[in-house]
Amino acid sequence: MPDTVESSLIKVLKGLPLSGEEAEICDFSLEEQNEALETQGIQPSIDPNYKPILGETVTYIVVCVILNEHGDVLMIQEAKESCAGKWYLPAGRMEKGETIVDACKREVIEETGLECECTTLLMVESASGVWLRFVLTGKIVGGTLKTPAQADGESLQAKWVSNLAELTLRGSDIIHLIEKARAYAHARKTRDPNWHPDQIPSLRSYSQLLLRLVIVVKRKATNRVHILLSERTSWHLPTCQINPGKSFHSTLRRFMVDLFGAEVPTHKPHGLLSVEHDPKEGKDGACLTLLVSFRAPLEEVPIIGKCVWHEVSKDLGDKLLHRIVSRNATFQFHVIK
């Protein structure tokens, strides 16, 4: 049983999708979240039957940050009336039936005229439980840079830019994305071991928006790493539905209280280990796996409900600690307030 979960965790660390029913077991559904609110005298406002439907109840955005060998960033000049003439990264809404990578490649070729190969996820941003932006980077593998003579409804032109200060940007929200891509490119060039591996979103269909937690703690008596396992119908990593009416931080906080009680000890979310999404079955859900650690030792972290601490192998424990200690060893999850 725990060995199976340990195998699943190894898959997550490698960016591989989980298989079987365990992947969609939910420990804290929207219905249960509403019940928890009602016990506090709060009237819930979220439909417990909420279902993510792209373009209707959920919005996914893709952004691609591509640098050339000189460190210049690929930018496009907007054609949309609301921001015509201003500059931005190749970006746009995902369309029905698209994977995250396919949407990214489509936006790049439509707006820049260039074909790209996505090499890794850089970051995921969330404005609420129903708006997610996936930031990827990659390399150019073909096409011709769009010129003003080829202007269309997608963009007026594209060009490689070394100094953003020379442009009038559509928004400053892309500056930190470009900085992250530059830092990533430098890390790859210098073979910095403290960065996350190249990893794109994995393909697996989900009917709901799920948050899966890898919760890590060290036992003081042995100094060995343990992870939290839940047993709803079988042993699995704790998973909850992302509340579409709340911020990501609120969803995480409520789930941690459900697992550890109101006095949950100080803990830290480090970043994402993986993103899973695949629309092929007509499902617009996704699963984000977040790494969380406790400062306090296992002996001081009480758990409630059907959960247990599982001691992982020394090798897997070291891999988890590396992701915790190294700031860039997970994919940044940026919550936009």
VOGU-3710 file (C-alpha; in Angstrom, 3 decimals, decimal comma):
1> mpdtvessli> 0,000/0,000/0,000  2,416/2,796/1,071  4,895/1,343/-1,418  2,360/2,062/-4,160  2,066/5,667/-2,971  5,845/5,946/-2,904  5,883/4,776/-6,540  3,263/7,430/-7,323  5,407/10,076/-5,650  8,408/9,064/-7,751
11> kvlkglplsg> 6,200/9,501/-10,832  5,189/12,972/-9,659  8,825/13,981/-9,152  9,599/12,814/-12,692  6,648/14,703/-14,159  4,760/11,545/-15,099  0,964/11,306/-14,776  -0,578/9,095/-12,119  -2,683/6,165/-13,222  -5,590/4,301/-11,692
21> eeaeicdfsl> -8,446/5,437/-9,480  -6,159/6,716/-6,717  -5,367/9,790/-8,825  -8,906/11,159/-8,530  -9,703/10,233/-4,933  -10,810/13,458/-3,244  -10,494/13,887/0,531  -12,125/17,315/0,791  -14,806/17,923/-1,835  -16,673/21,189/-2,364
31> eeqnealetq> -19,635/19,619/-0,599  -17,481/18,822/2,423  -15,944/22,296/2,312  -19,456/23,777/2,403  -20,363/21,559/5,357  -17,257/22,749/7,211  -18,338/26,364/6,652  -21,857/25,663/7,891  -20,507/24,228/11,157  -18,847/27,635/11,649
41> giqpsidpny> -22,146/29,424/11,038  -21,064/30,626/7,582  -23,442/30,255/4,643  -21,506/28,756/1,708  -21,845/30,409/-1,700  -20,282/27,749/-3,928  -22,309/25,163/-5,827  -21,012/21,770/-4,619  -21,712/20,402/-8,116  -19,368/22,923/-9,759
51> kpilgetvty> -17,648/21,512/-12,829  -14,764/23,163/-14,710  -15,852/23,915/-18,287  -13,305/25,803/-20,377  -14,636/29,161/-21,559  -17,602/28,976/-19,198  -16,671/28,183/-15,604  -12,869/28,097/-15,835  -10,225/30,073/-17,742  -6,785/28,766/-18,648
61> ivvcvilneh> -4,182/31,140/-20,077  -0,850/30,165/-21,622  2,241/32,369/-21,864  5,491/31,458/-23,606  8,787/33,144/-22,704  11,423/32,353/-25,335  14,995/33,648/-25,283  17,510/33,399/-28,127  21,230/32,686/-27,845  21,887/36,393/-27,136
71> gdvlmiqeak> 19,395/36,545/-24,277  16,845/38,547/-26,292  13,194/37,801/-25,538  10,561/37,129/-28,199  7,873/39,843/-28,011  4,749/40,626/-30,014  3,022/43,923/-30,780  -0,653/43,707/-29,943  -3,354/44,087/-32,598  -6,342/44,063/-30,228
81> escagkwylp> -8,140/47,426/-30,137  -7,919/47,677/-26,346  -4,091/47,533/-26,392  -3,126/48,041/-30,049  0,538/48,951/-30,557  1,658/47,853/-27,109  4,028/44,945/-26,563  3,574/41,657/-24,727  4,707/38,048/-24,616  3,021/35,502/-26,905
91> agrmekgeti> -0,014/34,554/-24,840  -3,690/33,776/-24,968  -6,613/31,688/-23,774  -6,557/27,955/-24,192  -9,192/26,613/-26,535  -11,500/23,636/-26,057  -9,706/20,346/-26,640  -6,175/21,799/-26,389  -3,416/20,585/-24,132  -1,354/23,241/-22,338
101> vdackrevie> 1,618/22,634/-24,633  -0,478/22,656/-27,817  -2,091/25,951/-26,820  1,322/27,457/-26,153  2,698/26,363/-29,539  -0,409/27,691/-31,316  -0,174/31,113/-29,676  3,515/31,417/-30,573  3,057/30,603/-34,253  -0,093/32,745/-34,601
111> etglecectt> 1,446/35,792/-32,968  5,106/35,537/-33,996  5,191/33,386/-37,132  7,700/31,093/-35,447  7,348/27,444/-34,483  8,443/26,502/-30,985  9,131/23,418/-28,950  8,127/23,765/-25,301  10,903/22,541/-23,017  9,614/23,177/-19,500
121> llmvesasgv> 6,974/24,696/-17,318  8,314/27,740/-15,460  5,435/28,880/-13,305  1,697/28,669/-12,684  -0,284/31,725/-11,649  -3,735/31,854/-10,118  -6,084/34,788/-9,613  -8,810/32,585/-8,104  -9,877/28,991/-8,242  -11,177/29,477/-11,773
131> wlrfvltgki> -8,348/31,445/-13,477  -4,991/29,795/-14,080  -2,063/30,982/-16,209  0,558/28,452/-17,288  3,968/29,951/-18,080  6,283/27,870/-20,263  9,546/28,384/-22,067  10,996/26,677/-25,097  13,092/27,018/-28,220  12,398/28,036/-31,810
141> vggtlktpaq> 12,454/25,174/-34,305  11,112/26,819/-37,481  9,001/29,520/-39,086  9,684/33,132/-40,063  9,465/36,143/-37,747  6,289/38,123/-38,435  6,890/41,564/-39,987  4,564/44,618/-40,021  3,625/43,669/-43,592  2,153/40,435/-42,204
151> adgeslqakw> 0,060/42,139/-39,503  -3,259/40,437/-38,775  -5,820/40,114/-36,005  -3,398/38,125/-33,860  -0,549/40,663/-33,770  0,991/43,549/-35,683  4,522/42,145/-35,649  7,039/40,228/-33,559  10,674/40,889/-32,727  13,536/39,872/-30,478
161> vsnlaeltlr> 14,048/42,453/-27,733  17,073/42,961/-25,518  15,843/45,988/-23,556  12,204/46,035/-22,432  12,539/49,696/-21,425  12,495/50,572/-25,108  8,929/49,277/-25,448  5,512/50,358/-24,261  4,263/47,229/-22,546  0,657/46,134/-22,415
171> gsdiihliek> 1,242/45,225/-18,780  4,084/44,975/-16,282  2,875/41,549/-15,151  5,205/39,868/-17,650  8,421/41,385/-16,297  8,830/38,826/-13,493  8,065/36,045/-15,987  10,927/37,182/-18,218  13,238/37,474/-15,204  12,349/33,899/-14,220
181> arayaharkt> 13,089/32,674/-17,767  16,454/34,451/-17,793  17,364/32,918/-14,420  16,298/29,494/-15,672  18,370/29,887/-18,872  21,424/30,876/-16,822  20,910/27,875/-14,523  20,758/25,535/-17,493  23,868/27,088/-19,016  25,828/26,738/-15,791
191> rdpnwhpdqi> 24,288/23,338/-14,982  23,020/24,578/-11,629  21,750/21,471/-9,761  19,476/23,538/-7,526  16,847/24,152/-10,211  13,860/22,012/-11,103  14,268/19,575/-14,002  12,924/20,286/-17,473  9,328/19,190/-17,176  6,178/19,985/-19,137
201> pslrsysqll> 2,609/19,389/-17,896  1,775/15,690/-18,041  -1,257/14,271/-19,824  -4,048/12,937/-17,625  -7,748/13,777/-17,710  -9,525/15,097/-14,612  -13,183/15,975/-14,227  -12,452/18,425/-11,401  -9,828/20,989/-10,426  -7,775/19,208/-7,791
211> lrlvivvkrk> -4,984/20,164/-5,408  -2,787/17,235/-4,372  -0,412/17,702/-1,438  2,965/16,153/-0,760  3,313/17,037/2,921  6,795/16,446/4,312  8,037/16,323/7,896  11,116/14,872/9,648  10,882/12,627/12,683  13,089/14,092/15,396
221> atnrvhills> 14,004/10,722/16,881  15,397/9,305/13,626  15,863/12,377/11,397  14,066/10,442/8,635  11,634/12,032/6,164  7,939/11,152/6,343  5,035/12,043/4,059  1,343/12,199/4,935  -0,899/9,493/3,468  -4,677/9,529/3,448
231> ertswhlptc> -6,959/6,500/3,342  -10,333/7,296/1,867  -10,756/4,095/-0,113  -7,049/3,286/-0,485  -3,753/4,846/0,546  -2,989/7,982/-1,493  -1,540/11,487/-1,318  -4,080/13,896/0,276  -6,176/15,637/-2,389  -8,925/18,252/-2,331
241> qinpgksfhs> -11,062/20,177/-4,801  -9,853/23,704/-5,526  -12,619/26,054/-4,421  -13,659/28,188/-7,431  -14,889/31,003/-5,205  -11,810/31,323/-3,009  -8,152/32,122/-3,432  -5,669/29,296/-3,687  -4,300/30,216/-0,239  -7,792/29,849/1,230
251> tlrrfmvdlf> -8,254/26,398/-0,310  -4,869/25,265/1,032  -5,535/26,667/4,499  -8,933/24,988/4,808  -7,564/21,652/3,625  -4,673/21,785/6,101  -7,149/22,529/8,915  -9,245/19,570/7,766  -6,149/17,331/7,947  -4,483/18,679/11,090
261> gaevpthkph> -7,137/20,602/13,021  -7,623/24,296/13,720  -4,242/24,595/15,447  -2,290/23,306/12,442  1,415/24,027/13,088  3,431/26,427/10,935  3,940/25,018/7,462  5,327/26,277/4,167  4,136/25,705/0,595  7,250/25,471/-1,578
271> gllsvehdpk> 5,889/25,221/-5,097  4,469/22,744/-7,564  5,964/19,344/-8,300  3,724/18,642/-11,271  0,725/19,723/-13,336  -1,605/17,165/-14,930  -4,226/18,010/-17,579  -5,631/16,368/-20,696  -8,855/17,403/-22,462  -9,100/14,332/-24,713
281> egkdgacltl> -11,942/12,807/-22,710  -13,845/16,082/-22,765  -12,740/16,871/-19,219  -11,485/20,384/-18,437  -10,165/19,688/-14,957  -6,546/19,542/-13,833  -4,490/18,416/-10,869  -1,751/20,534/-9,289  0,630/18,746/-6,915  2,043/21,072/-4,264
291> lvsfraplee> 4,998/20,436/-1,968  4,415/21,490/1,657  6,723/21,098/4,649  6,468/21,481/8,410  9,151/23,213/10,458  8,180/21,333/13,585  9,177/17,644/13,873  6,648/14,876/13,298  6,312/14,354/17,057  4,773/17,858/17,332
301> vpiigkcvwh> 2,369/17,652/14,391  -0,879/15,916/15,395  -3,120/14,558/12,633  -6,855/13,953/12,628  -9,011/11,775/10,407  -7,853/8,763/8,423  -4,262/9,819/7,821  -0,886/8,375/8,748  2,735/9,407/8,444  4,740/7,150/6,154
311> evskdlgdkl> 8,531/6,974/6,361  9,943/7,113/2,836  13,163/5,520/1,653  16,390/7,389/2,333  16,878/8,129/-1,370  13,353/9,490/-1,849  13,622/11,463/1,374  16,817/13,131/0,121  15,096/14,016/-3,165  12,217/15,644/-1,287
321> lhrivsrnat> 14,558/17,588/1,009  16,443/18,847/-2,057  13,181/20,213/-3,487  12,450/21,887/-0,150  15,872/23,411/0,504  16,528/24,668/-3,037  14,264/27,623/-3,766  13,987/26,936/-7,507  13,696/23,152/-7,264  9,898/23,358/-7,579
331> fqfhvik> 7,752/25,209/-10,095  6,712/28,545/-8,662  3,006/28,922/-7,908  2,233/32,623/-7,891  -1,074/33,736/-6,411  -2,268/37,041/-7,835  -4,264/38,961/-5,241
//
